[in-house]
Amino acid sequence: MNRIKVLIVEDEPHAQSELKRLLAQCGHDILVMDCIDTVEDTIHWINNH
């Protein structure tokens, strides 16, 4: 099974942490690539990866 790569886009730090925690507990091979808090930064990230 291939690793699932995830980009979290969320502006609340607590929600970012909770999402990372939930993903770690789900039982799949998930790699959180990054956590980004704005749409502008997300577009920049996607264009550069």
CNS distance restraints for C-alpha pairs under 8 A (distance, minus, plus):
assign (resid   2 and name CA) (resid  29 and name CA) 7.47 0.50 0.50
assign (resid   3 and name CA) (resid  28 and name CA) 7.92 0.50 0.50
assign (resid   3 and name CA) (resid  29 and name CA) 5.02 0.50 0.50
assign (resid   3 and name CA) (resid  30 and name CA) 5.64 0.50 0.50
assign (resid   3 and name CA) (resid  31 and name CA) 6.84 0.50 0.50
assign (resid   4 and name CA) (resid  28 and name CA) 7.86 0.50 0.50
assign (resid   4 and name CA) (resid  29 and name CA) 6.17 0.50 0.50
assign (resid   4 and name CA) (resid  30 and name CA) 4.67 0.50 0.50
assign (resid   4 and name CA) (resid  31 and name CA) 6.10 0.50 0.50
assign (resid   5 and name CA) (resid  30 and name CA) 5.91 0.50 0.50
assign (resid   5 and name CA) (resid  31 and name CA) 4.91 0.50 0.50
assign (resid   5 and name CA) (resid  32 and name CA) 5.99 0.50 0.50
assign (resid   5 and name CA) (resid  33 and name CA) 6.28 0.50 0.50
assign (resid   6 and name CA) (resid  30 and name CA) 7.07 0.50 0.50
assign (resid   6 and name CA) (resid  31 and name CA) 6.10 0.50 0.50
assign (resid   6 and name CA) (resid  32 and name CA) 4.76 0.50 0.50
assign (resid   6 and name CA) (resid  33 and name CA) 5.69 0.50 0.50
assign (resid   6 and name CA) (resid  34 and name CA) 7.52 0.50 0.50
assign (resid   7 and name CA) (resid  32 and name CA) 5.99 0.50 0.50
assign (resid   7 and name CA) (resid  33 and name CA) 5.46 0.50 0.50
assign (resid   7 and name CA) (resid  34 and name CA) 5.36 0.50 0.50
assign (resid   7 and name CA) (resid  35 and name CA) 6.18 0.50 0.50
assign (resid   7 and name CA) (resid  36 and name CA) 7.66 0.50 0.50
assign (resid   8 and name CA) (resid  16 and name CA) 7.09 0.50 0.50
assign (resid   8 and name CA) (resid  19 and name CA) 7.87 0.50 0.50
assign (resid   8 and name CA) (resid  32 and name CA) 7.29 0.50 0.50
assign (resid   8 and name CA) (resid  33 and name CA) 7.95 0.50 0.50
assign (resid   8 and name CA) (resid  34 and name CA) 6.31 0.50 0.50
assign (resid   8 and name CA) (resid  35 and name CA) 4.68 0.50 0.50
assign (resid   8 and name CA) (resid  36 and name CA) 6.17 0.50 0.50
assign (resid   9 and name CA) (resid  16 and name CA) 7.97 0.50 0.50
assign (resid   9 and name CA) (resid  35 and name CA) 5.92 0.50 0.50
assign (resid   9 and name CA) (resid  36 and name CA) 4.87 0.50 0.50
assign (resid   9 and name CA) (resid  37 and name CA) 5.60 0.50 0.50
assign (resid   9 and name CA) (resid  38 and name CA) 7.11 0.50 0.50
assign (resid   9 and name CA) (resid  39 and name CA) 7.77 0.50 0.50
assign (resid   9 and name CA) (resid  42 and name CA) 7.14 0.50 0.50
assign (resid  10 and name CA) (resid  15 and name CA) 6.98 0.50 0.50
assign (resid  10 and name CA) (resid  16 and name CA) 6.03 0.50 0.50
assign (resid  10 and name CA) (resid  35 and name CA) 7.19 0.50 0.50
assign (resid  10 and name CA) (resid  36 and name CA) 6.27 0.50 0.50
assign (resid  10 and name CA) (resid  37 and name CA) 4.95 0.50 0.50
assign (resid  10 and name CA) (resid  38 and name CA) 7.39 0.50 0.50
assign (resid  11 and name CA) (resid  15 and name CA) 7.90 0.50 0.50
assign (resid  11 and name CA) (resid  16 and name CA) 7.62 0.50 0.50
assign (resid  11 and name CA) (resid  36 and name CA) 7.24 0.50 0.50
assign (resid  11 and name CA) (resid  37 and name CA) 4.10 0.50 0.50
assign (resid  11 and name CA) (resid  38 and name CA) 6.55 0.50 0.50
assign (resid  12 and name CA) (resid  16 and name CA) 6.28 0.50 0.50
assign (resid  12 and name CA) (resid  37 and name CA) 7.40 0.50 0.50
assign (resid  13 and name CA) (resid  17 and name CA) 6.31 0.50 0.50
assign (resid  14 and name CA) (resid  18 and name CA) 6.20 0.50 0.50
assign (resid  15 and name CA) (resid  19 and name CA) 6.04 0.50 0.50
assign (resid  16 and name CA) (resid  20 and name CA) 6.26 0.50 0.50
assign (resid  16 and name CA) (resid  35 and name CA) 6.90 0.50 0.50
assign (resid  17 and name CA) (resid  21 and name CA) 6.15 0.50 0.50
assign (resid  18 and name CA) (resid  22 and name CA) 6.12 0.50 0.50
assign (resid  19 and name CA) (resid  23 and name CA) 6.10 0.50 0.50
assign (resid  20 and name CA) (resid  24 and name CA) 6.16 0.50 0.50
assign (resid  20 and name CA) (resid  32 and name CA) 7.27 0.50 0.50
assign (resid  21 and name CA) (resid  25 and name CA) 6.38 0.50 0.50
assign (resid  22 and name CA) (resid  26 and name CA) 6.26 0.50 0.50
assign (resid  23 and name CA) (resid  27 and name CA) 7.99 0.50 0.50
assign (resid  23 and name CA) (resid  30 and name CA) 6.93 0.50 0.50
assign (resid  24 and name CA) (resid  28 and name CA) 7.81 0.50 0.50
assign (resid  24 and name CA) (resid  30 and name CA) 7.06 0.50 0.50
assign (resid  36 and name CA) (resid  41 and name CA) 6.64 0.50 0.50
assign (resid  36 and name CA) (resid  42 and name CA) 6.22 0.50 0.50
assign (resid  37 and name CA) (resid  41 and name CA) 7.24 0.50 0.50
assign (resid  37 and name CA) (resid  42 and name CA) 7.68 0.50 0.50
assign (resid  38 and name CA) (resid  42 and name CA) 6.19 0.50 0.50
assign (resid  39 and name CA) (resid  43 and name CA) 6.23 0.50 0.50
assign (resid  40 and name CA) (resid  44 and name CA) 6.35 0.50 0.50
assign (resid  41 and name CA) (resid  45 and name CA) 6.04 0.50 0.50
assign (resid  42 and name CA) (resid  46 and name CA) 6.14 0.50 0.50
assign (resid  43 and name CA) (resid  47 and name CA) 6.13 0.50 0.50
assign (resid  44 and name CA) (resid  48 and name CA) 6.33 0.50 0.50
assign (resid  45 and name CA) (resid  49 and name CA) 6.24 0.50 0.50
